[in-house]
Amino acid sequence: MNKYLLPYFLLSLLLSNFSFAQEKPISKKEIQQKISNAREELSNLDCEKSLHLAEEALIGAYKFNDNVLIAKAYNVIGSNFLEFADTQKAKSYYNKALFFANKTDNDTIKDWIYNNLGAVYAYYENNTEKGIEFYKKGLVYTEKTKNKKQIAYNALNIAGAYFDEVMYDKGLPFLNKAEKQMPFIDEVEASITFNSLKGSYYSFVGQNDKAEAHYKKAISFGENDNTNLDDSYLAEAYHDFSLHYLKIKKYKEAYECLDHHNTIKDKIYNDERSEKVRTYENKLEIGEYKRQIDFIEKEKLQKENSLQKTKIIFLLFAIIFSILSYLTYILFKNNKLKKRNFEELQEVNIQLNKAKEIAEESTQLKSQFVSTITHELRTPLYGVVGITDIIANEHPELKDSEHLNSLKFSAKYLLSLVNDVLQIYKISEKKIILENTKFNIREKLESIKNSLQILSTKNGNTIKLEIDENVPKIIIGDSLRLSQIFMNLINNSLKFTENGNIFVKVNLLEREGNFCKIKFQVIDNGIGISKEDHEKVFQEFVQIERREDDYQGTGLGLPIVKKLIELFGGEIELESEEGVGTTISFVITFETSLEEVTDNQQNRIDFKEREIKILLVEDNKINQVVTKKLLNSFNFKTIVVEDGYKAVERIKDDSFDLILMDINMPKINGFETTKLIRSMGVETPIIALTAFDKQEVEGQALESGMSGVLIKPFEKEDLYDLITSLVK
């Protein structure tokens, strides 16, 4: 591997041209054209012409006193010397380029220069540590420009440097970073470099077929291009391919690749080209000395002009000195007052620091309170919902009881209220992190529609899905948060529509590579919203319409939707008219996937002829009854213990297909219990059952050795699905 990212920074330079020998004035536009010509000559490795054009550009840049053009001119000169391995000259001109670039706010040219300096150290002087340091400095400026090509090339540079030092673990994240940008890059040198690096990585990890495929792909890009500079990257690809063949003991193939490498290198780096570069080097140095002399003469003239102004300055200084003396007297008189004010400010600062500490403590206490109160409310609600289900199952005559259904509805309504408050708190505290999972968008929306079917029939409404056939079947994103958006929006439409239609429309707006921009709409012909209330509906705890037969909710539905859409990088739009209806639209960009999402039901084992034995670790008596009843309804055999220590003792004497573990228990919590079980060599799947929020405990649960997390209260089907997906 050699100078992987260098070509982009050479060929992307737009240099300028001007010559002291020209009599006709030259414009910046003409300088830019000469820069373009210099770039083309370098790509053909005609460094004599490239240096000539670059020098003219440098002279013109000095005439215009344009720091950006000066920096670019020095940069391309340094790149010519680097191409023929004269690193000292290259560094000299790159440092001059950096000096002038730092006088500008042009992040792009700074990025180029830092990357070229990185190439000098990493690939020519074998100082990888310093080379990567320069590359990462360049990456800082690249991130500012948000240029996908430059980000890819920076990442390829760093990955290549790490790979050369056999630090593949450190280089792989940068190769992955580059891979995300490759769909936006249509340049041969990038394709050769990327595939050669992929081949190197797969060769290192022993995946020889993949390594060979990527090396061949890199070579195919190079052989289909006739640019001399790209030939240098083709030569390096052959060199790396030969090392791979040598590693796997394919000596004949290794020799052939090495022969190709030497042939190409001899072709592009011949003695004639090197001699032309050395010949032009002296001429360039003489010109550089002249420019330095001109610079010194210019400074001398400026000093002479400055001396003429000295008398005036001296007079002004005398006047200013007098004024300053008077001000000093005033300042001296006010010194005691300032000192007293300073002491008062110190006291105020002390008080402010105390207030800050109190505020931080208050924030922490608030977070603990929300977490605790959520747990304490969900725990009894799990019991209430579960007991009502048990009563309905054990007493079929009460299944349609108005009182029993009201009890269950009230419990679920209270749970919804708790979840809404927790959701808006987490969003406001920026504690929600979107997850990326593959899911079927059509199946997801169909599932939401079915879950709201009962609510839709209450007011005589119909939910209709209209999904553009061009919308990808499988997308990658946070399916849970997207579901919450649609549950809130459709529920809201059903609430304020009677005997009407609710349309859910999904249309593909744009597709680029693996990314697609999708527009979602939820449309109803309900009572609508007045124009003066359009902004209010997105304010927390605000309700604009009341109905006698409605519980009203918390006024958090649409505010939650708005904030979740913003987390996806979208923006919500509302169109509504009283008596006509409401349309809510938003656009989100998703990554797509060609892989199918496997339905858990397809992978379930038929448990009808097999006894499933489950250990339930739960200290709450009511929750013990509810959970055991649920498990018995699946024909699972359930053993119940009250704490973690009893669970450990029971596992020593018995075996189980699965363990359901409460987290918040006396004596020893669920995390520590799981660690003890795993230390015994027990690999039985362990599911955490908890009333805490999933994001609060999931990381610790997985770290302790648990297989999954289920939040109480949960649906009966969710428990069954999770168990059957883990039991083998």
PyMOL commands that set and color helices and strands:
alter all, ss='L'
color gray80, all
select helices_A, chain A and resi 6-11+28-43+47-64+67-83+87-101+107-124+128-145+148-164+168-184+188-204+208-223+228-247+251-268+271-308+310-394+396-398+402-428+441-451+453-458+479-495+531-533+536-538+557-567+600-603+621-633+644-653+670-679+694-704+716-726
alter helices_A, ss='H'
color red, helices_A
select strands_A, chain A and resi 437-440+462-467+474-477+501-512+515-524+573-577+581-592+613-617+637-641+658-662+686-690+708-711
alter strands_A, ss='S'
color yellow, strands_A
deselect
rebuild
show_as cartoon
